[in-house]
Amino acid sequence: MNTELEAPYGYVDGYIYLSVAIPIDRLPRSVEVGAKTLNRKTEFHVSLVCVKCIASLYEKLGKKTDEDLIKEVIAKFAAYVQEHSIIFLGFTDEFRHAIRGEEETIVGCCDVSNLVEFFDELNREYGTNISYQPTHVTLYTFKTNIGIGISSKKQMESYEIVEVPEVKNILLET
């Protein structure tokens, strides 16, 4: 399956993402949250589209196979960003402590351009009402260097807001 996208975009594990340059050398190597130490990730990105979530929805409706729809959505995304770049605009002042099973992460909520319009186009074409996922960057993790997928606003709001001034101050000045 061709899942190649041109940088700064990529596709891995069912998600289209946007790579983000963060001043990693200025961020603390770890942060304490409660009784746990979470470690800084080694790469940063914003997950833009949960393609596997869209494909799963469509398969349940009997419309297309996962693989066909994944290829189609990636191709539509590639064409869309040729005309309307999706750009990282910056972090908001909201950071969340996400917990799923034994994994814990700190995510920084952020803004990007033109993402809502991409979902509007998908919804028009497919006759659906797919919501865009809350844009965020996973900054710190407990056990792995992998984030926890957060694909809905409701899910994001279920995670506790956390104060990490040593991180927030650096990211909000960039």
Stockholm file with secondary structure:
# STOCKHOLM 1.0

chainA/1-174         MNTELEAPYGYVDGYIYLSVAIPIDRLPRSVEVGAKTLNRKTEFHVSLVCVKCIASLYEKLGKKTDEDLIKEVIAKFAAYVQEHSIIFLGFTDEFRHAIRGEEETIVGCCDVSNLVEFFDELNREYGTNISYQPTHVTLYTFKTNIGIGISSKKQMESYEIVEVPEVKNILLET
#=GR chainA/1-174 SS CCCCCCTTEEEETTEEEEECCCCGGGSCSEEEETTEEEEECSSCEEEEEEHHHHHHHHHHTTSSCHHHHHHHHHHHHHHHHHHSCCCEEEEEEEEEEEEETTEEEEEEEEEESSHHHHHHHHHHHHTCCCCCCCCEEEEEESSSSCCCCCCSHHHHHHSEECCCHHHHHHHHHC
#=GC SS_cons         CCCCCCTTEEEETTEEEEECCCCGGGSCSEEEETTEEEEECSSCEEEEEEHHHHHHHHHHTTSSCHHHHHHHHHHHHHHHHHHSCCCEEEEEEEEEEEEETTEEEEEEEEEESSHHHHHHHHHHHHTCCCCCCCCEEEEEESSSSCCCCCCSHHHHHHSEECCCHHHHHHHHHC
//
